[in-house]
Each structure stands twice: as C-alpha cells, then as structure tokens.
Amino acid sequence: MRTRVTELLGIRYPIVQGGMQWVGRAELAAAVSNAGGLGILTALTQPTPQALADEIERCYAMTERPFGVNLTTLPTAVPPPYDAYLDAIVDSGVRVVETAGNTPKAFFEKMKRHGIRILHKCTSVRHALSAERNGVDVVSIDGFECAGHPGEDDIPGLVLIPAAARALKIPVIASGGIGDGRGMAAALVLGADGVNMGTRFCATREAPIHDDIKQALVRANERETRLIFRSLRNTGRVLRNAVSDSVVATEQRPGGCTFEEIRPLVSGQRGRAALESGEVDSGLVWAGLVVGLIDDVPTCGELIERMVAECRQRLAAAAATFASA
Ligand SMILES: Cc1cc2nc3c(=O)[nH]c(=O)nc-3n(C[C@H](O)[C@H](O)[C@H](O)COP(=O)(O)O)c2cc1C
C-alpha cells in the first residue's frame, strides 16, 4: 500500500492516529506504529515540556517504528509554553509533528530547519492552501464528521476531501468519519493519500482510557454526538451525554450564553476524569459521527490489518463490478 504519505513518513500503511488530548500517550502511539501506521503522542497531554520529553523516551522504548507528536495551538486564557514544548519535540529527535490550530509560521520554520516532517490538520481548503504556502509537507483535512473541532464551514468529507486533493500539490490525508476499510477505500478514491482517525482508535484495547468509555463508543449510534460551542464560533463535536446536553441547552437559551457560564461544565480536567473513571456523564467525551460504525474494541494491530484487508477488497470488488467489459 504505497502512497506519497507512506513514502514521506516511512510507514507501512497510510493510516495515522490523530493527536488526542488525554488519549495520545505512548501506549496508543506505539501500538499504532507497531501495527504499521503512524502513532501520535499529544504534547499538551503532558503537564510540562520535560514530561513530554519523558513520554517521547517512553515511546521510543516501546517501538522502533516512526511516530509523531501533535502540537495543538489554540487561543486560551493562559497559553501553555508552546515554544518550550516545541523545543522538547525538536531535542528528542522526533521526525514527524502534527500541528493543529493557529500554528505560528515561526514554528513551521523551526521544524523544517530540523528536518521534521509536518502534517498540518485543518478544516478548510483555504487554510490548507495557506499551510501549503507556509511549507508543511502534508495536510490532514478534517471533515464536518470529525471529533474535536470541525470548524464553522460544515463541509463533510465527501466534498472536502476531493476539494482539498484538487487544490493542493502536497499529499492530503483524509480525516473525520473514517473507521473501517470502506471509509478508507472511499478516501483513497476521493484523492487522499492516506487516512487519519481519532475516535476509532479510542475504541481499541491499547487506548489508555477506561473500558466503560470504550463501551459507550461501541453503544452509540451515528446520531449520538453533539455540536457544542456553536454559538461561540468554536464548534466542537463530542459524544452526546448529560454534560454536552447541558452545554447545548445553555447555549440555546434566549440571549445565548458566555463561555464563563459553561466553563465549569467543559473543563479539560473534567473530561480527563470522565475518560479515566469511565463515568460517561461526568465530563465532555470528544467523539465523532463514526461512533455509528464502531462495534468492537480490537487491538490496534487487528483494527489496522482488518481495515487494510477490507479496503483492498472493496477497491478490487468495485473495480471488478464497474470496469468496462
Ligand atoms: C478524544 C479526542 C481528543 C482529541 N484531541 C485533539 C487534540 O488535542 N488536538 C487535535 O489536533 N485534535 C484532537 N482530536 C481530533 C483528532 O486528532 C482527529 O482529527 C479526529 O478525531 C478525526 O475524526 P474522527 O474522530 O472521526 O476519526 C481529538 C479527537 C478525539 C476523539
């Protein structure tokens, strides 16, 4: 399965595990990389740049294959020391970084000076073109289906993936709503050079979250996510639960609400506690529409092998069915 993405990243299959706050730790990243994909640690899951350096060392001890680190730069009241996190990444010798959010151009330049391959995640063709101009190597384009921040344009993958593939010269990784070999085959046919998954990797044996959360993802159908922070123009897609219902209800009150009014409900620490305790209704659980396609908790190795086999089989079956006589 060679594509521009496998060549560029030195991986066997064009399957990437996107950065995930509280979930992207060494156990998961190493399992994905060992299975032939690209596992990604999440920088800000670690409380300090030194803790990130230690986590990267832990990951090196668990896999000899390439893995990456996600650095998400979002506007926050008290920004983390992004420069120091980036230094920890550069000093550790990691070869691939996934950036997301409003990444400063100086960060791209620094990574490039150190020979790091940059995957930039974004949700629109215009942002992808700007990232290409700024020198990133690959764009991961996140459709409206995705967990996390789908942006405000609401363009699903069926249009966004080919639109990005047509507009960009650099390789495109399709992200959002992909959970099996059918989705992977579709993404490749739409012009992507690989796929990125978040939610699907949360429901694997190695994901470092409570089994009750994994079972909640298995139980949920495709109608059971909610869009929060819409009224604040910072949309997030999360699992439907008591907390996300309450956030949406507060936002929909006549006159709307301020972030301060919902802040106690949506704190990152509360979400982390939910993932660790398994109490699904105790915090935000980030998840995408693909929950409707998840019905088991395999190992990353089983998942990736199954996806690749199904992808090949779907492509071959389509070719056989529709090839002209
Ligand atoms: C639990 C969870 C946490 C996430 N945290 C981040 C994050 O910190 N930074 C980021 O760039 N993307 C984050 N994402 C988005 C994923 O990297 C990926 O883009 C997205 O999950 C793709 O959509 P999918 O879930 O439909 O596969 C998160 C996703 C999940 C499920």
The ligand as a MOL file (V3000), in Angstrom:
LIG
                    3D

  0  0  0     0  0            999 V3000
M  V30 BEGIN CTAB
M  V30 COUNTS 31 33 0 0 0
M  V30 BEGIN ATOM
M  V30 1 C -10.7650 12.1640 22.4510 0
M  V30 2 C -10.2570 13.0530 21.3360 0
M  V30 3 C -9.3930 14.0850 21.6420 0
M  V30 4 C -8.8820 14.8930 20.5890 0
M  V30 5 N -7.9680 15.8680 20.9060 0
M  V30 6 C -7.3460 16.5490 19.8860 0
M  V30 7 C -6.2850 17.4580 20.1540 0
M  V30 8 O -5.8950 17.6770 21.3000 0
M  V30 9 N -5.6940 18.0790 19.0980 0
M  V30 10 C -6.0940 17.8470 17.8070 0
M  V30 11 O -5.4990 18.4070 16.8870 0
M  V30 12 N -7.1030 17.0070 17.5290 0
M  V30 13 C -7.7230 16.3390 18.5320 0
M  V30 14 N -8.7200 15.4360 18.2300 0
M  V30 15 C -9.1130 15.2200 16.8030 0
M  V30 16 C -8.3830 14.0240 16.1940 0
M  V30 17 O -6.9960 14.2160 16.1180 0
M  V30 18 C -8.8890 13.7570 14.7490 0
M  V30 19 O -8.6150 14.8740 13.9350 0
M  V30 20 C -10.3560 13.4510 14.7140 0
M  V30 21 O -10.6990 12.5940 15.7790 0
M  V30 22 C -10.7270 12.8000 13.3890 0
M  V30 23 O -12.0670 12.4840 13.3470 0
M  V30 24 P -12.6720 11.0410 13.7510 0
M  V30 25 O -12.7550 11.0510 15.2310 0
M  V30 26 O -13.9650 10.9870 13.0680 0
M  V30 27 O -11.6940 9.9970 13.2600 0
M  V30 28 C -9.2770 14.6510 19.2530 0
M  V30 29 C -10.1790 13.6110 18.9850 0
M  V30 30 C -10.6640 12.8120 19.9930 0
M  V30 31 C -11.5980 11.6810 19.6580 0
M  V30 END ATOM
M  V30 BEGIN BOND
M  V30 1 1 1 2
M  V30 2 1 2 3
M  V30 3 2 2 30
M  V30 4 2 3 4
M  V30 5 1 4 5
M  V30 6 1 4 28
M  V30 7 2 5 6
M  V30 8 1 6 7
M  V30 9 1 6 13
M  V30 10 2 7 8
M  V30 11 1 7 9
M  V30 12 1 9 10
M  V30 13 2 10 11
M  V30 14 1 10 12
M  V30 15 2 12 13
M  V30 16 1 13 14
M  V30 17 1 14 15
M  V30 18 1 14 28
M  V30 19 1 15 16
M  V30 20 1 16 17
M  V30 21 1 16 18
M  V30 22 1 18 19
M  V30 23 1 18 20
M  V30 24 1 20 21
M  V30 25 1 20 22
M  V30 26 1 22 23
M  V30 27 1 23 24
M  V30 28 2 24 25
M  V30 29 1 24 26
M  V30 30 1 24 27
M  V30 31 2 28 29
M  V30 32 1 29 30
M  V30 33 1 30 31
M  V30 END BOND
M  V30 END CTAB
M  END
